[in-house]
Amino acid sequence: MLKAIRRVLAVFAFFAVLLGVLKSVINWVSRSGDDDHEIFADEEADAI
């Protein structure tokens, strides 16, 4: 039973690390200043 709990916690930890890496990559791309990677266009920029 203890092994099963450890394995479940290890799976949760793995996915938490994976999501953290994904979030940091997304933040790095958004900080690069390149507008080609934007998902949504700014409505204010289109109105000008």
TATARA-V623976 format. One record per backbone hydrogen bond with DSSP energy under -0.5 kcal/mol. NH is the residue of the N-H (numbers start at 1). CO is the residue of the C=O. Records with the same first field share a line. If there is no record, write none. Layout:
NH: CO / CO
This chain:
5: 1
6: 2
7: 3
8: 4
9: 5
10: 6
11: 7
12: 8
13: 9
14: 10
15: 11
16: 12
17: 13
18: 14
19: 15
20: 16
21: 17
22: 18
23: 19
24: 20
25: 21
26: 22
27: 23
28: 24
29: 25
30: 26
31: 27
32: 28 / 29
33: 30
35: 33
37: 34
38: 35
46: 42
47: 43
48: 44
